[in-house]
Amino acid sequence: MHPPGVDLFCIFFLFPNNDSEETRAGTNGIFIALYANMQDIQRGMYMKVTIDRMQCVSCGSCWDSCPALFVQNADDSFSQIVSEYQEKGDLASSVELPEGMDCARDAADLCPATIITIVE
């Protein structure tokens, strides 16, 4: 049985590299248990963001919750990806984001127009 919320559970029993009776009996081994939530593992691997800018209502929830990634466009007032993370100058599409840019998920969750898509 593994803890609640854990998707991956591994148990290892490591033995010293010798052939003594204690080793064969399992008395000198090391017990290691690893727990992991697969969703957390997958999240850190890869993430890109796209915005359907034409459906943006300019509420500001994305740039308020994640100013490192979103900003209001000065010309049309719609949300856009900050220039540092734009893919080939596309205002609506990001490059692969650095690990720890979790505020992008918050922005997507808070967007009342649901125009922010996260691809993992």
Buried (B, 14 or more C-beta within 10 A) or exposed (E): EEEEEEEEEEEEEEBEEEEEEEBEEEEBBEEEEEEEEEEEEEBEEEBBBBBBBEEBEBEEBBBEBBEBBBBBEEEEEBBBBBEEBBBEEBBBBBBBBEEEBEBBBBBBEBBEBEBBBBEE
